[in-house]
Amino acid sequence: MATQTIAPYTVAAARDMMSLEDISDQLRATGHPASVSTIRRWIARGDLHVERRRRKDYVSYTDILMAHQEAVARRD
């Protein structure tokens, strides 16, 4: 029987990682902007995985889009 390595973050997931500043810039174009501090609250609330690279925090853009969708739905 072959064993399979369980890797929580694949290469595809690594490509999805964006800096909080870049995510904030992207969300500004949606008409429902979110500041970096708001994104940090979503990360804490959702216990999302954050990677620190060269003094910047990176998080999955997909995860933030889901949190953004929930926040917008709560407001409307």
N, C-alpha and C positions, 0 to 999 in steps of 0.2 A: 504494500500500500504506500503510495506516495504521500508525502506531507506537503501542505501548502502553507507558505508564509503569509501571515495576515499582516497587511500593511494598511494602517488607517488612512493614509493619504497617498493616493496614486499620483502618477505624473499628470494625469488630466486634472486632478484637484489642485496640483501645484500651479498649473497654468491659470486657474481661476482666482488666484490670490492677487489682491490689489491693495495698495496703500489706502489708509483711511482718507487721506487728503484727495486722492484720485477718485475714490468712491463718492465723496462729498461733491466733487465737481461734476461727476456723472449724474448724480441725483438732482442737481440744480436744474438740469435740462428737462426733468419730468414735470415740473410745475409744483412738485412737492419736495422742496429742498430739505436737506438734513445736514446739520453741522457735524464736525468731527466729534464734538462732545456728545451729541445725540447718538451717533453711531457707536461710540464707546458704551453708552447706556444699553443699547440693543445687544452689544456683545456680552456685557455682564448679565443682562436679563436672560439671554439665550444660552449662556455658558459656551460661547462659540470659540473655536480654536483660533488663536492668534500667533503669528510668527513674527519675530523681531529680526529685521535685517538692516544692517547699516543705519541704526538709530531710528528706523521707521517700523511701525506696526503694519502687518499685512493680515488680511482676513479674506475668506471666501466671498467673492462678489455675489454668488448665488445665495449664500446664507443671508447676506445683508439685504438682498432684494426681497427675500421672504419676510424678513423683519420689517422692511419698509412697507411692504404690502399690508401687513397686519396693522402697522401704525396708521397708515392712511385709512384703512377700513374702520378703525376705531374712531377716527376723527370725523368721518362722514356719516 
